[in-house]
Amino acid sequence: LGWAPRPGLPPTVAALLASGPDGEMLWLDVTHCPGQAPLVQLRGRYQLPPCKQRWHTCGAFLPQGALLVCGDRRGSLLLFRCSSSPGQAAESTSAANGGTNSDGKDSSSKSQPSSGLLHKEALPLETPLSVLFGIHGKTGVTSVTCYGDYIYSTGRDGVYRQLHLQGQQLEVLRKHRPCKGLQWIEELCFTPDGDLLVLGFHADNFVVWSTRTNENLHCVPCGGGHRSWSYSSSPSAEAFAFIKCGDVMLYRCQAKPSEQQVLLASLHGRETTCVRRLGAVGGPGHPALNVFVTGSEDTTACVLVLSEGSRMAVPLTRLSDHISSVRALALAGPTGPGKEGLSALLFSAGGRAQIECNRLLCAGDLASESSVACQIIHVASHRLDEHWERKKNRHKLVKMDPETRYMSLSFVPGTSSEQLPTAWKFLAAACSDGSVRVFGLLEAARKLVLVAESFHHQRCVLKVEAFLHMQAGGERKHLLCSAATDGSVAFWNITSPIAEVMATLHQAEGEMQPLALGSPLLTVMAHSCGVNSLHIHPMPEGRYLVASGSDDGSIHVCLLEVALDGDGLTTGTCLRVLERAARPCAHAAHVTGIRVLRPDLLLSAAVDQRLTLWRRGPGGLDPLSTTFFHVPDLAELDCWEVAEAGGGLQYCCVLCGQGLEMLQ
């Protein structure tokens, strides 16, 4: 049994959901008036999907349309049609309604079966319109809440999900992990001041967690994991009641005013490891605001706006899908700005070999504090050890390489064309286990699969960059550059593997074994130790300028040319090194950021907190200027061009590490 919130009902009427044998769930309207027994009206019958534990755990009626969403013990979310009219409903006027018999005797003291429930077969047995099977794992769904245009579900898997209706189908927009250790999430509470409170059990405590301030507002040592409990809050007091060993326990405390004042809100709880600029968004009559995405060791990615006028960074939203640190970010196809703002696919990856893909939609919103509204739609995710989680008796086995990390990501450009049958997109990843991996994404089906890999480097791969070469006849060549801890930079031709993957995925409907990338076309020993920064700049006539920075503080630049093999009769591709230039001891510490701004202009940044502009000439690299920045332990930098009023170009950059700084 469970009560389900239903908008538009009078205070004396409540909706009750009851699960019975064979997965049958009944919708009952219960009317209660003072001094009278309740009146029960059967409104609908629903069939739950087959599973071992076949009963519902929660439910709610949607304000838009005649629809009912509920969660079951298997962790699934179900959407039903609830258009039962009062004329079709079966009423109970016997023992349940406290009426009188035809002879005038009161029947409220006798227990007789409801005539409506005996004739429930008169109502059709509805099947689900939409099923998200096992979305909250095998421990069940704990609550379903409707707020605004969205649906929120919670479970005992430590996350709560935001969904919406696409037609008559449930679609997951994103999932949130409020804090570590809070695995038993019971309910969500939306406050009048815009805060979202997460209610649940952390170990043997009942906690109330604020998603706005990311702090624990209340903690009650109750023993944890109670099935029957209730929480109520008001401006003057907080109360929590629960049943323990058959006794009803009550915890009550007076509300205390918060004496904590936030002078400057933090972007992350730990150091920032990566940053990418999404673009600029501006409203009518307002200056454009730069939108960035940052990743951190605190396992979150943050979408924020940085205003040049106010010099303030305002977070828009956070991604909390990761179970370990976020080490790398990649953006695919940023479009805009236009009438609908910016749109892009965001790939984030890091520890525990986990990749998350989300669709970002940013547009101007003058009503919000940041003047920018950001919507996130979760697309797909991937973990290398997903098969391990499904293994039986895995406690008896030894897990191979449980600490694989993704160190760098790069989107493979130019794979979507009229020649390709499906809209697959590809992503290259540098991995700490010595491999270079390529993943395929089908956004419409929300699939992210591993399609190719190579262990050529035999050591940790730190950086990866993909680039597109267009030949004279319009033929596309997909090339990949990877750099490892031994200072080597390898160049791959992944055109044939991608074409083979496309054919295999089309036939196998998105399932395949990963192919081998083969051997690289060219390997350059650019440094004496690890390559921490890498950038490729296209030039005319099929040439590419490759710049890299190393742990030893050196900078290396090489000019490559893409050509055909031998006599040109074969379709093979080769790379030739035309020029090489190196600058030993360019910095006094690790070079963690490098960008080729123009063929004759480079920008480098290092842990020594120096941002240096270099001129590339016939004699090598010559320093032009050096600027000191304020971010310690620099992790990465990103650059972009800004058009000036006179027609010239201005270069801006953003740096991240123990903080965030923007320079121009």
Order of alpha helices (4+ residues) and beta strands (2+ residues): beta-beta-beta-beta-beta-beta-beta-beta-alpha-beta-beta-beta-beta-beta-beta-beta-beta-beta-beta-beta-beta-beta-beta-beta-beta-beta-beta-beta-beta-beta-alpha-beta-beta-beta-beta-beta-beta-beta-alpha-beta-beta-beta-beta-beta-beta-beta-beta-beta-beta-beta-beta-beta
